[in-house]
Amino acid sequence: MTSVIWIVVAVLSTFTVGYVGYSRYLSRFVELDNEQETPAHKYEDGQEYVPAKKPVLLGHHFSSIAGGAPIVGPITAGAIWGWVPALLWVAIGNPLMGAVHDFISLSGSMRHEGKSIGYIIGEYVGERGKNMLLWFAFLTIILVVAVFALVVGIVLNAFPSAATASLVYIALAFAFGVYLYQLDGPFLPGTVLFVAGVFGGVWLGIQYPMALFPAVEAGTYPQGTIVLLEFLGNGAWLPGAVVSTDAILQPNVAAWVPVILVYATLASALPVWVLLQPRDYLSSFLLYSGVGGALLAIIVGTFITTPVEPLTIDPSIGAYMGFFGSDLAIGERGITPLFPLLFVTIACGTISGFHSLVSSGTTAKQLNKESDARLIGYGGMLGEGLLASVAISTLAIAGSTTAAAGGGIGGALPNFATGGGIILTSLGIPQRFGAPFMALVLVSFLLTSTDTAARLGRYMMEEIVGTQGSGTSTGFSTDLGSLAKGRYTNPALQSLIAYALVISGEWVTLWALFGGANQLLAALALLAGTVWLANWDESKQLASTGIPMTIMVTITVLGLSWVALWDNLYQKLILGNVAGLSGQISAVVQMALAFVLIYLALSLVRIGYDNITSVRGSSGAAVEPSDD
């Protein structure tokens, strides 16, 4: 039987070559210079522009970009088409496309006052192009908030111990922020103290697991689970809740979703030093421990110790299961062609447009030195690729499930924690501790990504309606512009729309739309980078960004077209494989949204292409990027 160590070897090999060689070249290519003042110093305001130490900012950035997608996507793709296609796209595509995308987005934003990719493209192609990209990004953000809030609810339902541990580490993050920025406490001793507290929270969660409503099936929760709202019944009255073991939106999940959305609304409105920076730094130790520990455990378990189960690929996961996927996937989802659906399904493990919003939204506003962009931008994306490889490994060990193969989030996420718990037994960690720990690792990814997404959505709207006074405006005003961009009102509006999407009963199809929109946004971010480079200096080569952009535009336009025409028009409307008028309306709305996204993307590509050919085809001097 094939050992999962080969998954680790393949990824580490290509990632090492990429970071040592290609990222060094890119750093010189964009002329990173520590003598240049970064936006964090130039515009320091104590609210959004706050210089951060490199390890703190790396923790924030990595925590923010690494949500549930690089776990769900690779697991789903591996279960459908086999572990080899999933592995190849992660191992090759990540250093050549995804890491380039993140690095260029961060570097470009840093050279444009920490502004978004929408601002960058608007600087060169005009206000129309800027607004089109910003609206595209804002729609994608709402899908991100909806999907991630749902995924957090699923994980907290499957592992109640993670709920308690999550509350502990959020409380510790608040305290750490006060300790660092108000009390000016020493950094290293504080790190040791508060990180120890976070890991202590894992133990506390195992001792006192917590849920909001009783489990649908008796015995599902660990013994001793504290059910906080049991006096309100079984939760069947909650919007969207379904009392069934086969349902994803069970009452406990349906209850956690609005809690997460309220948290995201409040957390995204606070100054970055209060929660975002300290929480992401503390949670980064969980993330590094989870990803690094799992990779180390696979190596140790292969060559030194004996884990609970052999670290070999389960027979239910084939190396390659055909162009149209496994029989199980075909039976549940219809035909699922590897091209283009593999790439859209894996999504963030290889390349993610959401990362461009993080890089050019929060991270660029906190860079202390320009040279930090190499580790944080390029290296941070490689870290997400390592997470994707761990996800593939957990699938390979735990084996396929019906839900995972069918693309179900509910099957993929517990699979990650269960398989991860088995892997960690190689280091002598009991599975009863390892599985909840991996669940907490996943939740920490998701929580940071959810409220960071809401904060980024506010940034997008600020640039659309005007940024004057955006740092202090609460939004509680009769003025529509203030309401749209307000620090509290904008995230609240995002959360309300996201909540409506989740409880509509059509959340399953959100994943395909999220994947397609997210990947297409990545193509547009690469377009913005290419336009910037073309206008900066006529000697700058455009292949490093232009080739990945072309590939991603082709893949994602075809993927979204498949979702619109096959999944919705043919399967749901023509064949009638959808129940009720609401399902038919949902199918029409999804088709419309897919075509709107395609139209916006292709229009922007045409505008960007016209700009590049104009600049490179003219004899005049290239336009220097300006901080003005």
N, C-alpha and C positions, 0 to 999 in steps of 0.2 A: 504494500500500500504506500501511496505517496505521502511524505511528511510535509506538514505545513511550513517547515523551516524554509522550503524553497520559495514560498511566497515572500517571506521576510528577506531572504537573500536577494531576490530579484529587485525588490523595491529599494533596499538599502544601497545596492550597487548603482542603479541609475540615479538615485537621489544624491549620492555622494559626488558622482561625476558632475551632475548639474550644479550643485552648490559650489564646489571647489573651482570648476572651470567656467560654466556659463554665467553664473551670477557675478563673478569677478569681472568678466567681460562687460556685462550690462552695467555694472557700477561705473566703470570707466567710460562707457558709451554715453551715459547721461551726465557724466562729469560731476559726480558727488564731491562736494567740497565742504569740509568742516569749518572753513573760514567764513562761509556764507551764513547769515542769520536765518534760522528757521522761523516759520510763522508762529510757532509756539512762543518764541522769545519776542518776536517783533510785535505781536498783537496780544500779548499775555493779558488776560482779563479776569483770571480766577474762576471763570465760568466754563468756557469751552476751550479757550487757548491756554493750556497749562503744560509747561515742559515736564516730561516724565523721564525717570531713569530708565535705561534700556531694558532691564529685566522686568520692570513694572509695566512698561508699554508693550513689551512682547507678550506678557501675560494677558493684558487686556485684548490685544489684537488677536492672539491665538484663540482665546476664549470666545471672542465675538464671532470670528469667522467659522469656528468649528462647531456647528450645531448638529442636529440630528441627520441632516442630509447625507454627509459622508459615511454614515453608518447604515441608514435605511437603503440608500441607493445601491452601494456595492453588494449588500446582502441580497436585495431583490434581484439585481442583475445576475449575480452568481447562481441563484436558485433557478433562474429562467434559462440562461444561455451557457452556464458552466463557469467554473472558477478561472479558467485560462483567459477568456475574453475580458472578464472583469479586471483581472490582474494586469494584463497588457495595457489596457487603457489608462489605468492608474500609474503604472510604472513608467510609461513612456510619455503619456500626455501631460502629466503633472509638471515635470521639470521643463518641458519645452513649451507648454501653453499656459497652464494655470499659474505657475510661479512667475512667469514673465508678465502675465496679466496683472497680478497683484503688485509686483514691483513697479511696473510702469504707472499703474494707477496711483500708487503712493508717491512716487517721484514726481509725476506730473502735477499732482495736487500740491505737493510741497513747494513747487516752483510757481504756483498760482494762488498764493495766500491761504493755502489750506482749503480751497474751494472744491466743489464737487466736480465729477467728470462732466456734468451738464454745463457747468460754468466754463470748463476748459474748451469743450467743443463749441460753445457759444462764442467764445473769444475769437474763434477763427472762421466760423461759418455763419454766425449771426444769431439773432434772438430766436428766430423760428426753430432752428436746429436745437438750440439750448432747451427751449420749452418742450419740444417733442421728446427729447431724451429724459428730461426731468419728470414729465408725466408718465413715461414708460417706467422709470425707476420707481415712482410713487405707487403705481399699480402693483408692481412686483413686490414692493415692501409690504403691502397689505396682505398679499398671498403668503409672504414669509411669516408675518405675525400670526396669521390664522393657523398655518401648518405647524409652526413651532409650539404655539400654545396647546394645540391638540396633542402633540407628541409628548410634551411635558406631562399632561394629564394622564396619558396612557402609561408612562413610566412610573409615575407616582402611584397609580392604581395597581400596577404589577408588583411594585416594590415599596410598600408603605414606609419601610425604614429610610428610604431616600427622602421622603417628605420631611421627617424630623431632622435629618442631617442637613437638608437644604435650608430650613429655617435657622438652624444654628450657625451655618456659615454666612448667611446674609446678615444676621445680627453681629457676628464677629467683624464682617466687612465694614459696617457702620462704625464700630468701635475703632477699627484699625485706621479708618480715614481721619477720625478725630485725633487719634494718637499721633499720626504722621504730620497732619497739616495744621492742627490747632495747638497741640501740645508740643510739637516739634520733637517727638521722641526719636531716639536713635534707630536707624533703619534695620540693621542686622539683628539686634536683640528683639526688636518688635516682630521681625519676620519669623524668628524661631518660636516666639511665644504664640503668635496668632496662627501660624501654620499648624503647630501642635494642637491648638484648639479646634481647627477644622478637622483634623484626623480624629480628635476626640469626639467630634460630632458624629462621625461615622459609627463609632462604638455606641454612642448614645442612641442613634437611630435604630441600631440592631436591638438594643434593649427595650426601646419604647417606640415601636413603629406606630404610624399615625395615618388615619384615613378620615375622610369627611362623611361618607355614607357607608352602610354595610355592604359587604361583597354580595354579588348576585348569587354566587354559589358558596354554600357553607364550606369552611375550611380553606378558602382561597388565601385569606390573609394569614400572616404568621401569628402564632399563639401570642396573646397579650397585646394585640393591636388596639390602640385607642381610637375609637370611632367618635369623632367630635359631635356630629350632628345626627346621631342615631335617634334622638328624641323627635326628629322631624319626619320619621318614617324611612322608607327604603329609597327615597329620592326619585321615584318614578314621575313625580310632578315637575321635575326640572325640564326646562326647554331642551328638546332634542334627545332626552335620555331614553334609553331602551333597556328594559329589564330582561336581559337575555345573555347567556354565556357566550353566544356567537356574535354579539354586538360589540363594536368598538366603543361607542359612546354610551357606556354603562353609566349608571347614576353617579358613581364616584368620579369617573372621568369628566362627566358633564358638569360636576360641581367644581372640579379643579380648574377647568378652562377659564371661567370668569375671574377666579382668584389670580391666575397667572396674568390675565390681561389687565387687571387693576394694578397688580405689581408692576407690570411693564410700563403702564401709563405714568405712575408716580416715579419710578426709577429713572425713566427717560427724561423727566423734567428737572431732576436734581442736578446741581453742579457736578462735574465729573469727579472732583476730589472727594465728594461725600460718599459715593457708592461705587461708581463705575471703575475708577482706577484701583482702589484698594480691594474691591471684591474680585475683580478679574485677576489681580496679582495673586491673591490668596488661592483662588480656584485654579490658577495655573499649576499649582503644585499638585492638586488632584489630577489635573489633566496630564501633566508630565508623568506622574506616577502610574496613571492608568494606561496610557499609550506606551511609555517606556517600559513600565513593569511587565506589560503583556508581551512586548517584543523580547525582553530579556528572559521571561519565563518560557517562551517558545524555544529559545536557544538552550537554556539550562535544561528544560524538560526533554529536549532531543538528545543531548550529549551527556548529561550528568545524572539527573534524578529521574524518578518515575512519578508522573502525575497520576491523578485519579483515573483518567482515561488516556489512552494513547493519543499523542498529538499527530494524528494522521487524518487524511481527508476521508470523511464519511462516504460510503458507497452511494448514498443518495445524491451526492453532488458530483456530477460528471465533469471531466475536464472541458468538454465541449458538447453541448446538447442540441446542436442543430441551429440553422439560421433562423428558424421560426420558434425556437425555444423548446423547453421540455414538454412532454405530453400533458403534465399537470397544468403548466402555464397556458398551453393552447386550449385545454378544456375549460379553463376558468375565464380566460380573457380574450379568446379568439386568437388569431394568428398575431404573433409578436415579432416582427422582423428585426434581426440584430441591428441592421442599418435602416433607419437612424436611431432606433429606440434604445439601444444599449447606452449610447452616449448621453442621451437625455435622462435616462434612468439613473445612471451613476452620478451624474451632475457634479456636486460639490467636491467629491473626492478627487476629481481631476481639474476642473475649472469651474468657477462660480462668479457670476456677475454681482452677487451680493457682496463679495469681497471688495469690489471696486468702490462700493458705497461706504464700507467700513474704512478702507484705506484712505479715501478722499473725503470722508465725513468726520470721523473722530480721530483716527490715528495720525493723519497729517497735521492736525492741530496740536499734537502733543509730542512730536519728534524733537528731541533735544539737540541732536546733531544729524547732519545729512547722511553721514556714513551709517547711521543706525537703520536706514531704509533697506539695506541689503539683507541683514539678518531678519528684520521684522517683516518686510514685504516678501522677498523670495523665500527665506527660510521658514517663515510662518506658514506659507502654503505647502511646503514640503512636509511640515508637521501635520497638516490636515491629510496629506497623502498617506502618511504613516498611520493615521487613524483609520483611513479607508482600508489599508492593508490588514490592520487588526480586525476590522469588521469582517473582511473576507475570511480571515483565519477563524473567527468565532463561528461563522457559518459552516466552514469546512469541518470543524470539530463537532459542533452540536448537530449538524445535519439539517436537511431541508424540512420545512413544514408546509402544509397546504397554504397557510396564510402568507408566509414569506414568498413562496413561489408565485402566488397569485398577485403579488404586489401589495399585500396588506401590511400596513404599518404595525398593526397589532401583533403580527407574527414576527416581524423583523426585530423590533426593539427588545422584547424579552430574550430573543435568541442571542443578542449581543451580550447581555448581562450573564445569561446562563453559560454561554460558551466562554466568555471572559473569566467567569468563576472557575471553570474547569482548567483553563490555561494557568491561572495563578496558583493552582495547587502545586505546580512545579517548584514554586518558591517556598513551599511549606505553609501557604496561607489556606486555611480551611475554606471549602466551597461555600459554607453558610455565611462567611464573612466576605469572600471574594466577589460573589454575585451581587450583593447589595452595594458593595464598594463600586463596582463597575456601573451599576445603575446610577449611583450618585455622580460618578464621572460624567455620565451622559446627561443627567439633569443640569449639572453645572455648565456644560456646553450650551444647553438649550436656553437656560434662563438668561445668560449673558447675551446670547444672540437675539432673543426676543425683545428685550428692552433696548438693546443697541439698534435693532431694526426700527423700533418706534422712534427713537431719537433721530435716526437718519431720515425717516419719513418727514419729520418736522423740518430738517434741513432742506429737503427737497422742496417742500412747500414754501419755505422762507425765500428760496431763490426764485420761485415762480411768481409769488405775489410781491416780493420786495423784502430786503433784509434789514432795513433800518429799524433799530430798536428790537430786533428779534431776540437778543440775548436776555432781555428783561421783561418782555411782554408776556403776561400770563394768558392772554386771549379772552379774558372775561370782559367783553366789550360788545357793543352793538355793531361795531365795524366788522364787516365780513372778512376783510383782509386780516385783521387782528385775530379773529376767531380761527381762521384757517391755519395761521402760522403760530398761534399761541403756544407757549411752553407747556401748558396743561391741556388746552382744548384740542390741539392737533393730535397728540397721542390718544386722547379719549375718543375722538372721531375715528381714528384708525382702528382702535380696539372694538368699537361698536360694529363697524363693518366686518371686521375679522370674526367677531362672535356670531354675527348673522350667517356668515359663510359656514362656520363649523356646525352650527345647530340646524342647518337647512336639510341635513340628511344626505347631502351630496358631497360630503367632505372627501370621499375616496378619490373623486376625480380632480380634487385640488392638487394632488401630487403631480399628475401629468402636466397640468397648466403651470404649476410652480416650476417644475423642471424645465419646461420649454421656455418660459419667460426668463428664468434665471440664466439659462445658457445663452439666450439671445441678448440679454443685458451684458453678458461677458463679451460677446462679439462687439457690441457698441462701445464698451469701455476700451477695447483694443483699437477700435476705430478712432476714438478720442485721442488715444496715445499716438496713433499713427499720424493723425492730423497735426498734433503738437510737434512731433519730431520733424514732419515735413516743413512746417512753417518756421521752426527754430533755426535749422541749418541745412542748406541744400546738400551738404556732404553726408548727412546722417542716412544710413541705410534703413529701409522700411520693412525689410523681410522679417525681422524678429517679431514684429507685431502684426504686419500685414498678412502673412501666411496663416497664422492661427486665426486671425479675424475672418478670413475667407472660408476656412474650414468650418468654423463655428456658425457662421451665417448659413452656410449650406445645410449643415446638420440640423440646426434648430428650426429653420423654416420648413424643412421636410417633416421634422418631428411634430411641430405644431399643426401642420397641414394634416398629418395622420390623425392627430387627436380630434381635429375638427371634422374631417370628412369620413374617416373610418369609425372611430369610437362613438361619435355623436350623430352625424348625419345618417350613416348606413346602419350601424348596430342599434342605435336607440330610436331613431325616427322612422327609417325605412322598414327595418325588420321588426320594430316595435318592442325591442328588448328593454323597455323601461315602463315602470308602472305609474299611472296617473298623470294628470295634467301638470303637476309640479315638476315631475321628472322630465317631461317634454319641454317645459319652459326652461329648466336648467340646462338641457342639452342645447337649446337655441342660444342661451346666454353664453355658454362655453364656446360655441362655435363663433359667435360674434366677437368675444374677447380674444380668441386665438387669431382671428383675421385682423382685428385692430392692432394687436401686437406685431403681426407680420407686416402690416402696412407701415406702421411707425418705423420699424426697424429698416425696411427696404428704402423708405424715403430718406432716412438718415444716412444710410450707406451711399445713396446717390449724391446727396448733398456733400458728404465728406469726400467722396471720390472726385467730384467736381472741384473742390477746393485743392485737393492734392495735385491733380493734373494741372490746375491753373498755376499753382506755386512752382511746381517742378518743371512746368513747361515754359514758364516766363523767364526772361533774362534779368529781371529785377532781383534785388537782394531779398533774401528770405526775411520773414518777419520775426524779430526777436520776441520771446515771451516776456511779458512785463508784469511787475508787481503793482502797477498803477491801476 
